[in-house]
Amino acid sequence: MKFFETSAKTSSNVEESFIMMTKEIISQMVEKEKTMSKKENNQKEKLDLKKPQIKLDSETKCCK
């Protein structure tokens, strides 16, 4: 966050500071959402080598 010098007494930079803080917060939230979305997509694309990927039918006469 940036530092803002404000004065409630003279109303100096009060509105500007709120606008800038709001923009910064929204920007951080969007970036966090993008990061979380990328992590979820990466997890979905991974192949679990511990699980069999092909189910063999018991009637298949392969390798007998």
HTML snippet that shows the backbone in 3Dmol.js (N, CA, C, O; Angstrom):
<script src="https://3Dmol.org/build/3Dmol-min.js"></script>
<div id="view" style="width:600px;height:400px;position:relative"></div>
<script>
const pdb = `
ATOM      1  N   MET A   1       0.834  -1.179   0.000  1.00  0.00           N
ATOM      2  CA  MET A   1       0.000   0.000   0.000  1.00  0.00           C
ATOM      3  C   MET A   1       0.886   1.253   0.000  1.00  0.00           C
ATOM      4  O   MET A   1       1.984   1.285   0.555  1.00  0.00           O
ATOM      5  N   LYS A   2       0.363   2.235  -0.628  1.00  0.00           N
ATOM      6  CA  LYS A   2       1.062   3.512  -0.690  1.00  0.00           C
ATOM      7  C   LYS A   2       0.721   4.350   0.527  1.00  0.00           C
ATOM      8  O   LYS A   2      -0.292   4.125   1.190  1.00  0.00           O
ATOM      9  N   PHE A   3       1.562   5.301   0.808  1.00  0.00           N
ATOM     10  CA  PHE A   3       1.336   6.234   1.904  1.00  0.00           C
ATOM     11  C   PHE A   3       0.626   7.469   1.354  1.00  0.00           C
ATOM     12  O   PHE A   3       1.037   8.026   0.336  1.00  0.00           O
ATOM     13  N   PHE A   4      -0.439   7.894   2.031  1.00  0.00           N
ATOM     14  CA  PHE A   4      -1.173   9.094   1.640  1.00  0.00           C
ATOM     15  C   PHE A   4      -1.210  10.045   2.817  1.00  0.00           C
ATOM     16  O   PHE A   4      -1.574   9.664   3.930  1.00  0.00           O
ATOM     17  N   GLU A   5      -0.838  11.260   2.567  1.00  0.00           N
ATOM     18  CA  GLU A   5      -0.968  12.284   3.592  1.00  0.00           C
ATOM     19  C   GLU A   5      -2.320  12.939   3.398  1.00  0.00           C
ATOM     20  O   GLU A   5      -2.584  13.563   2.370  1.00  0.00           O
ATOM     21  N   THR A   6      -3.175  12.787   4.399  1.00  0.00           N
ATOM     22  CA  THR A   6      -4.536  13.304   4.299  1.00  0.00           C
ATOM     23  C   THR A   6      -4.862  14.175   5.506  1.00  0.00           C
ATOM     24  O   THR A   6      -4.151  14.168   6.511  1.00  0.00           O
ATOM     25  N   SER A   7      -5.940  14.915   5.383  1.00  0.00           N
ATOM     26  CA  SER A   7      -6.435  15.725   6.491  1.00  0.00           C
ATOM     27  C   SER A   7      -7.951  15.675   6.486  1.00  0.00           C
ATOM     28  O   SER A   7      -8.592  16.132   5.538  1.00  0.00           O
ATOM     29  N   ALA A   8      -8.524  15.121   7.543  1.00  0.00           N
ATOM     30  CA  ALA A   8      -9.979  15.104   7.664  1.00  0.00           C
ATOM     31  C   ALA A   8     -10.491  16.512   7.957  1.00  0.00           C
ATOM     32  O   ALA A   8     -11.609  16.871   7.588  1.00  0.00           O
ATOM     33  N   LYS A   9      -9.664  17.288   8.617  1.00  0.00           N
ATOM     34  CA  LYS A   9     -10.069  18.653   8.981  1.00  0.00           C
ATOM     35  C   LYS A   9     -10.261  19.517   7.734  1.00  0.00           C
ATOM     36  O   LYS A   9     -11.247  20.248   7.635  1.00  0.00           O
ATOM     37  N   THR A  10      -9.325  19.440   6.781  1.00  0.00           N
ATOM     38  CA  THR A  10      -9.415  20.262   5.566  1.00  0.00           C
ATOM     39  C   THR A  10      -9.929  19.461   4.376  1.00  0.00           C
ATOM     40  O   THR A  10     -10.088  19.997   3.279  1.00  0.00           O
ATOM     41  N   SER A  11     -10.183  18.193   4.595  1.00  0.00           N
ATOM     42  CA  SER A  11     -10.634  17.283   3.531  1.00  0.00           C
ATOM     43  C   SER A  11      -9.608  17.169   2.406  1.00  0.00           C
ATOM     44  O   SER A  11      -9.960  16.972   1.242  1.00  0.00           O
ATOM     45  N   SER A  12      -8.355  17.293   2.770  1.00  0.00           N
ATOM     46  CA  SER A  12      -7.272  17.227   1.792  1.00  0.00           C
ATOM     47  C   SER A  12      -6.897  15.780   1.503  1.00  0.00           C
ATOM     48  O   SER A  12      -6.516  15.042   2.412  1.00  0.00           O
ATOM     49  N   ASN A  13      -7.004  15.369   0.236  1.00  0.00           N
ATOM     50  CA  ASN A  13      -6.620  14.040  -0.255  1.00  0.00           C
ATOM     51  C   ASN A  13      -7.420  12.879   0.328  1.00  0.00           C
ATOM     52  O   ASN A  13      -7.026  11.726   0.160  1.00  0.00           O
ATOM     53  N   VAL A  14      -8.517  13.147   1.000  1.00  0.00           N
ATOM     54  CA  VAL A  14      -9.291  12.064   1.610  1.00  0.00           C
ATOM     55  C   VAL A  14      -9.950  11.213   0.523  1.00  0.00           C
ATOM     56  O   VAL A  14      -9.791   9.992   0.503  1.00  0.00           O
ATOM     57  N   GLU A  15     -10.684  11.856  -0.373  1.00  0.00           N
ATOM     58  CA  GLU A  15     -11.360  11.112  -1.431  1.00  0.00           C
ATOM     59  C   GLU A  15     -10.357  10.407  -2.336  1.00  0.00           C
ATOM     60  O   GLU A  15     -10.570   9.253  -2.707  1.00  0.00           O
ATOM     61  N   GLU A  16      -9.273  11.080  -2.695  1.00  0.00           N
ATOM     62  CA  GLU A  16      -8.251  10.489  -3.558  1.00  0.00           C
ATOM     63  C   GLU A  16      -7.625   9.260  -2.921  1.00  0.00           C
ATOM     64  O   GLU A  16      -7.360   8.269  -3.600  1.00  0.00           O
ATOM     65  N   SER A  17      -7.386   9.326  -1.605  1.00  0.00           N
ATOM     66  CA  SER A  17      -6.769   8.177  -0.932  1.00  0.00           C
ATOM     67  C   SER A  17      -7.711   6.976  -0.925  1.00  0.00           C
ATOM     68  O   SER A  17      -7.274   5.843  -1.124  1.00  0.00           O
ATOM     69  N   PHE A  18      -9.003   7.217  -0.696  1.00  0.00           N
ATOM     70  CA  PHE A  18      -9.960   6.110  -0.727  1.00  0.00           C
ATOM     71  C   PHE A  18     -10.046   5.493  -2.121  1.00  0.00           C
ATOM     72  O   PHE A  18     -10.110   4.271  -2.259  1.00  0.00           O
ATOM     73  N   ILE A  19     -10.046   6.323  -3.135  1.00  0.00           N
ATOM     74  CA  ILE A  19     -10.111   5.816  -4.511  1.00  0.00           C
ATOM     75  C   ILE A  19      -8.875   4.991  -4.831  1.00  0.00           C
ATOM     76  O   ILE A  19      -8.989   3.904  -5.397  1.00  0.00           O
ATOM     77  N   MET A  20      -7.702   5.488  -4.481  1.00  0.00           N
ATOM     78  CA  MET A  20      -6.464   4.762  -4.767  1.00  0.00           C
ATOM     79  C   MET A  20      -6.388   3.451  -3.974  1.00  0.00           C
ATOM     80  O   MET A  20      -5.965   2.426  -4.510  1.00  0.00           O
ATOM     81  N   MET A  21      -6.797   3.481  -2.700  1.00  0.00           N
ATOM     82  CA  MET A  21      -6.781   2.250  -1.895  1.00  0.00           C
ATOM     83  C   MET A  21      -7.755   1.222  -2.464  1.00  0.00           C
ATOM     84  O   MET A  21      -7.445   0.032  -2.509  1.00  0.00           O
ATOM     85  N   THR A  22      -8.923   1.673  -2.897  1.00  0.00           N
ATOM     86  CA  THR A  22      -9.905   0.763  -3.469  1.00  0.00           C
ATOM     87  C   THR A  22      -9.375   0.126  -4.744  1.00  0.00           C
ATOM     88  O   THR A  22      -9.528  -1.079  -4.944  1.00  0.00           O
ATOM     89  N   LYS A  23      -8.757   0.916  -5.601  1.00  0.00           N
ATOM     90  CA  LYS A  23      -8.174   0.377  -6.830  1.00  0.00           C
ATOM     91  C   LYS A  23      -7.079  -0.638  -6.520  1.00  0.00           C
ATOM     92  O   LYS A  23      -6.992  -1.682  -7.167  1.00  0.00           O
ATOM     93  N   GLU A  24      -6.252  -0.332  -5.539  1.00  0.00           N
ATOM     94  CA  GLU A  24      -5.167  -1.238  -5.159  1.00  0.00           C
ATOM     95  C   GLU A  24      -5.711  -2.556  -4.608  1.00  0.00           C
ATOM     96  O   GLU A  24      -5.204  -3.627  -4.942  1.00  0.00           O
ATOM     97  N   ILE A  25      -6.727  -2.477  -3.777  1.00  0.00           N
ATOM     98  CA  ILE A  25      -7.330  -3.683  -3.196  1.00  0.00           C
ATOM     99  C   ILE A  25      -7.951  -4.545  -4.294  1.00  0.00           C
ATOM    100  O   ILE A  25      -7.765  -5.761  -4.315  1.00  0.00           O
ATOM    101  N   ILE A  26      -8.687  -3.912  -5.199  1.00  0.00           N
ATOM    102  CA  ILE A  26      -9.307  -4.657  -6.297  1.00  0.00           C
ATOM    103  C   ILE A  26      -8.243  -5.307  -7.165  1.00  0.00           C
ATOM    104  O   ILE A  26      -8.390  -6.460  -7.571  1.00  0.00           O
ATOM    105  N   SER A  27      -7.185  -4.586  -7.449  1.00  0.00           N
ATOM    106  CA  SER A  27      -6.095  -5.123  -8.260  1.00  0.00           C
ATOM    107  C   SER A  27      -5.467  -6.346  -7.589  1.00  0.00           C
ATOM    108  O   SER A  27      -5.199  -7.351  -8.247  1.00  0.00           O
ATOM    109  N   GLN A  28      -5.237  -6.259  -6.292  1.00  0.00           N
ATOM    110  CA  GLN A  28      -4.663  -7.387  -5.559  1.00  0.00           C
ATOM    111  C   GLN A  28      -5.607  -8.587  -5.555  1.00  0.00           C
ATOM    112  O   GLN A  28      -5.161  -9.729  -5.663  1.00  0.00           O
ATOM    113  N   MET A  29      -6.895  -8.334  -5.433  1.00  0.00           N
ATOM    114  CA  MET A  29      -7.873  -9.418  -5.438  1.00  0.00           C
ATOM    115  C   MET A  29      -7.907 -10.109  -6.803  1.00  0.00           C
ATOM    116  O   MET A  29      -7.997 -11.335  -6.877  1.00  0.00           O
ATOM    117  N   VAL A  30      -7.836  -9.341  -7.862  1.00  0.00           N
ATOM    118  CA  VAL A  30      -7.841  -9.908  -9.212  1.00  0.00           C
ATOM    119  C   VAL A  30      -6.595 -10.760  -9.425  1.00  0.00           C
ATOM    120  O   VAL A  30      -6.686 -11.865  -9.960  1.00  0.00           O
ATOM    121  N   GLU A  31      -5.437 -10.258  -9.013  1.00  0.00           N
ATOM    122  CA  GLU A  31      -4.204 -11.026  -9.156  1.00  0.00           C
ATOM    123  C   GLU A  31      -4.251 -12.319  -8.349  1.00  0.00           C
ATOM    124  O   GLU A  31      -3.795 -13.365  -8.811  1.00  0.00           O
ATOM    125  N   LYS A  32      -4.802 -12.242  -7.146  1.00  0.00           N
ATOM    126  CA  LYS A  32      -4.914 -13.441  -6.315  1.00  0.00           C
ATOM    127  C   LYS A  32      -5.837 -14.458  -6.975  1.00  0.00           C
ATOM    128  O   LYS A  32      -5.549 -15.654  -6.968  1.00  0.00           O
ATOM    129  N   GLU A  33      -6.938 -13.992  -7.540  1.00  0.00           N
ATOM    130  CA  GLU A  33      -7.867 -14.883  -8.226  1.00  0.00           C
ATOM    131  C   GLU A  33      -7.209 -15.545  -9.428  1.00  0.00           C
ATOM    132  O   GLU A  33      -7.418 -16.733  -9.673  1.00  0.00           O
ATOM    133  N   LYS A  34      -6.417 -14.788 -10.180  1.00  0.00           N
ATOM    134  CA  LYS A  34      -5.707 -15.348 -11.325  1.00  0.00           C
ATOM    135  C   LYS A  34      -4.730 -16.427 -10.873  1.00  0.00           C
ATOM    136  O   LYS A  34      -4.629 -17.484 -11.496  1.00  0.00           O
ATOM    137  N   THR A  35      -4.018 -16.157  -9.797  1.00  0.00           N
ATOM    138  CA  THR A  35      -3.047 -17.112  -9.265  1.00  0.00           C
ATOM    139  C   THR A  35      -3.746 -18.392  -8.809  1.00  0.00           C
ATOM    140  O   THR A  35      -3.283 -19.496  -9.095  1.00  0.00           O
ATOM    141  N   MET A  36      -4.856 -18.239  -8.103  1.00  0.00           N
ATOM    142  CA  MET A  36      -5.593 -19.411  -7.626  1.00  0.00           C
ATOM    143  C   MET A  36      -6.146 -20.205  -8.801  1.00  0.00           C
ATOM    144  O   MET A  36      -6.134 -21.435  -8.778  1.00  0.00           O
ATOM    145  N   SER A  37      -6.624 -19.523  -9.812  1.00  0.00           N
ATOM    146  CA  SER A  37      -7.165 -20.198 -10.991  1.00  0.00           C
ATOM    147  C   SER A  37      -6.075 -20.980 -11.710  1.00  0.00           C
ATOM    148  O   SER A  37      -6.311 -22.102 -12.157  1.00  0.00           O
ATOM    149  N   LYS A  38      -4.886 -20.402 -11.825  1.00  0.00           N
ATOM    150  CA  LYS A  38      -3.771 -21.093 -12.472  1.00  0.00           C
ATOM    151  C   LYS A  38      -3.386 -22.336 -11.691  1.00  0.00           C
ATOM    152  O   LYS A  38      -3.112 -23.382 -12.280  1.00  0.00           O
ATOM    153  N   LYS A  39      -3.363 -22.230 -10.370  1.00  0.00           N
ATOM    154  CA  LYS A  39      -3.010 -23.381  -9.541  1.00  0.00           C
ATOM    155  C   LYS A  39      -4.029 -24.499  -9.709  1.00  0.00           C
ATOM    156  O   LYS A  39      -3.655 -25.668  -9.803  1.00  0.00           O
ATOM    157  N   GLU A  40      -5.325 -24.148  -9.749  1.00  0.00           N
ATOM    158  CA  GLU A  40      -6.363 -25.156  -9.931  1.00  0.00           C
ATOM    159  C   GLU A  40      -6.227 -25.820 -11.298  1.00  0.00           C
ATOM    160  O   GLU A  40      -6.379 -27.036 -11.411  1.00  0.00           O
ATOM    161  N   ASN A  41      -5.947 -25.045 -12.325  1.00  0.00           N
ATOM    162  CA  ASN A  41      -5.791 -25.609 -13.667  1.00  0.00           C
ATOM    163  C   ASN A  41      -4.580 -26.526 -13.739  1.00  0.00           C
ATOM    164  O   ASN A  41      -4.641 -27.573 -14.384  1.00  0.00           O
ATOM    165  N   ASN A  42      -3.491 -26.158 -13.096  1.00  0.00           N
ATOM    166  CA  ASN A  42      -2.293 -26.997 -13.102  1.00  0.00           C
ATOM    167  C   ASN A  42      -2.552 -28.313 -12.386  1.00  0.00           C
ATOM    168  O   ASN A  42      -2.061 -29.357 -12.814  1.00  0.00           O
ATOM    169  N   GLN A  43      -3.309 -28.276 -11.316  1.00  0.00           N
ATOM    170  CA  GLN A  43      -3.595 -29.504 -10.590  1.00  0.00           C
ATOM    171  C   GLN A  43      -4.478 -30.427 -11.411  1.00  0.00           C
ATOM    172  O   GLN A  43      -4.320 -31.646 -11.341  1.00  0.00           O
ATOM    173  N   LYS A  44      -5.396 -29.883 -12.179  1.00  0.00           N
ATOM    174  CA  LYS A  44      -6.286 -30.703 -12.979  1.00  0.00           C
ATOM    175  C   LYS A  44      -5.545 -31.371 -14.133  1.00  0.00           C
ATOM    176  O   LYS A  44      -5.943 -32.449 -14.574  1.00  0.00           O
ATOM    177  N   GLU A  45      -4.490 -30.759 -14.621  1.00  0.00           N
ATOM    178  CA  GLU A  45      -3.769 -31.283 -15.769  1.00  0.00           C
ATOM    179  C   GLU A  45      -2.770 -32.369 -15.395  1.00  0.00           C
ATOM    180  O   GLU A  45      -2.294 -33.086 -16.276  1.00  0.00           O
ATOM    181  N   LYS A  46      -2.444 -32.508 -14.137  1.00  0.00           N
ATOM    182  CA  LYS A  46      -1.455 -33.493 -13.725  1.00  0.00           C
ATOM    183  C   LYS A  46      -2.033 -34.897 -13.842  1.00  0.00           C
ATOM    184  O   LYS A  46      -3.214 -35.131 -13.585  1.00  0.00           O
ATOM    185  N   LEU A  47      -1.187 -35.798 -14.226  1.00  0.00           N
ATOM    186  CA  LEU A  47      -1.564 -37.198 -14.378  1.00  0.00           C
ATOM    187  C   LEU A  47      -1.154 -37.951 -13.118  1.00  0.00           C
ATOM    188  O   LEU A  47       0.003 -37.903 -12.701  1.00  0.00           O
ATOM    189  N   ASP A  48      -2.096 -38.630 -12.533  1.00  0.00           N
ATOM    190  CA  ASP A  48      -1.815 -39.407 -11.333  1.00  0.00           C
ATOM    191  C   ASP A  48      -1.325 -40.782 -11.765  1.00  0.00           C
ATOM    192  O   ASP A  48      -2.105 -41.600 -12.254  1.00  0.00           O
ATOM    193  N   LEU A  49      -0.030 -41.034 -11.584  1.00  0.00           N
ATOM    194  CA  LEU A  49       0.565 -42.289 -12.032  1.00  0.00           C
ATOM    195  C   LEU A  49       0.242 -43.459 -11.113  1.00  0.00           C
ATOM    196  O   LEU A  49       0.487 -44.612 -11.467  1.00  0.00           O
ATOM    197  N   LYS A  50      -0.295 -43.177  -9.958  1.00  0.00           N
ATOM    198  CA  LYS A  50      -0.636 -44.240  -9.030  1.00  0.00           C
ATOM    199  C   LYS A  50      -1.956 -44.915  -9.392  1.00  0.00           C
ATOM    200  O   LYS A  50      -2.191 -46.061  -9.008  1.00  0.00           O
ATOM    201  N   LYS A  51      -2.813 -44.218 -10.121  1.00  0.00           N
ATOM    202  CA  LYS A  51      -4.092 -44.783 -10.527  1.00  0.00           C
ATOM    203  C   LYS A  51      -3.955 -45.444 -11.894  1.00  0.00           C
ATOM    204  O   LYS A  51      -3.311 -44.896 -12.788  1.00  0.00           O
ATOM    205  N   PRO A  52      -4.551 -46.604 -12.058  1.00  0.00           N
ATOM    206  CA  PRO A  52      -4.537 -47.202 -13.395  1.00  0.00           C
ATOM    207  C   PRO A  52      -5.384 -46.361 -14.343  1.00  0.00           C
ATOM    208  O   PRO A  52      -6.503 -45.974 -14.004  1.00  0.00           O
ATOM    209  N   GLN A  53      -4.865 -46.085 -15.502  1.00  0.00           N
ATOM    210  CA  GLN A  53      -5.568 -45.243 -16.454  1.00  0.00           C
ATOM    211  C   GLN A  53      -6.457 -46.062 -17.391  1.00  0.00           C
ATOM    212  O   GLN A  53      -7.385 -45.523 -17.995  1.00  0.00           O
ATOM    213  N   ILE A  54      -6.178 -47.353 -17.513  1.00  0.00           N
ATOM    214  CA  ILE A  54      -6.944 -48.221 -18.408  1.00  0.00           C
ATOM    215  C   ILE A  54      -7.500 -49.377 -17.586  1.00  0.00           C
ATOM    216  O   ILE A  54      -6.771 -50.046 -16.854  1.00  0.00           O
ATOM    217  N   LYS A  55      -8.787 -49.593 -17.719  1.00  0.00           N
ATOM    218  CA  LYS A  55      -9.393 -50.731 -17.038  1.00  0.00           C
ATOM    219  C   LYS A  55      -9.453 -51.889 -18.021  1.00  0.00           C
ATOM    220  O   LYS A  55      -9.951 -51.753 -19.138  1.00  0.00           O
ATOM    221  N   LEU A  56      -8.943 -53.013 -17.588  1.00  0.00           N
ATOM    222  CA  LEU A  56      -8.976 -54.199 -18.441  1.00  0.00           C
ATOM    223  C   LEU A  56     -10.213 -55.015 -18.118  1.00  0.00           C
ATOM    224  O   LEU A  56     -10.551 -55.252 -16.958  1.00  0.00           O
ATOM    225  N   ASP A  57     -10.861 -55.425 -19.162  1.00  0.00           N
ATOM    226  CA  ASP A  57     -12.042 -56.263 -19.003  1.00  0.00           C
ATOM    227  C   ASP A  57     -11.574 -57.663 -18.600  1.00  0.00           C
ATOM    228  O   ASP A  57     -10.571 -58.160 -19.111  1.00  0.00           O
ATOM    229  N   SER A  58     -12.289 -58.276 -17.705  1.00  0.00           N
ATOM    230  CA  SER A  58     -11.880 -59.609 -17.241  1.00  0.00           C
ATOM    231  C   SER A  58     -11.964 -60.645 -18.353  1.00  0.00           C
ATOM    232  O   SER A  58     -11.296 -61.676 -18.282  1.00  0.00           O
ATOM    233  N   GLU A  59     -12.768 -60.394 -19.374  1.00  0.00           N
ATOM    234  CA  GLU A  59     -12.892 -61.343 -20.488  1.00  0.00           C
ATOM    235  C   GLU A  59     -11.819 -61.145 -21.538  1.00  0.00           C
ATOM    236  O   GLU A  59     -11.726 -61.936 -22.477  1.00  0.00           O
ATOM    237  N   THR A  60     -11.017 -60.122 -21.407  1.00  0.00           N
ATOM    238  CA  THR A  60      -9.960 -59.877 -22.383  1.00  0.00           C
ATOM    239  C   THR A  60      -8.943 -60.989 -22.286  1.00  0.00           C
ATOM    240  O   THR A  60      -8.521 -61.369 -21.194  1.00  0.00           O
ATOM    241  N   LYS A  61      -8.552 -61.508 -23.430  1.00  0.00           N
ATOM    242  CA  LYS A  61      -7.626 -62.633 -23.440  1.00  0.00           C
ATOM    243  C   LYS A  61      -6.210 -62.162 -23.760  1.00  0.00           C
ATOM    244  O   LYS A  61      -5.395 -62.899 -24.315  1.00  0.00           O
ATOM    245  N   CYS A  62      -5.951 -60.941 -23.398  1.00  0.00           N
ATOM    246  CA  CYS A  62      -4.631 -60.383 -23.651  1.00  0.00           C
ATOM    247  C   CYS A  62      -3.613 -61.017 -22.695  1.00  0.00           C
ATOM    248  O   CYS A  62      -3.879 -61.184 -21.505  1.00  0.00           O
ATOM    249  N   CYS A  63      -2.493 -61.350 -23.220  1.00  0.00           N
ATOM    250  CA  CYS A  63      -1.335 -61.812 -22.449  1.00  0.00           C
ATOM    251  C   CYS A  63      -1.610 -63.102 -21.673  1.00  0.00           C
ATOM    252  O   CYS A  63      -1.032 -63.302 -20.605  1.00  0.00           O
ATOM    253  N   LYS A  64      -2.456 -63.957 -22.170  1.00  0.00           N
ATOM    254  CA  LYS A  64      -2.721 -65.237 -21.477  1.00  0.00           C
ATOM    255  C   LYS A  64      -2.066 -66.364 -22.210  1.00  0.00           C
ATOM    256  O   LYS A  64      -2.169 -67.516 -21.790  1.00  0.00           O
TER     257      LYS A  64
END
`;
const viewer = $3Dmol.createViewer("view");
viewer.addModel(pdb, "pdb");
viewer.setStyle({}, {cartoon: {color: "spectrum"}});
viewer.zoomTo();
viewer.render();
</script>
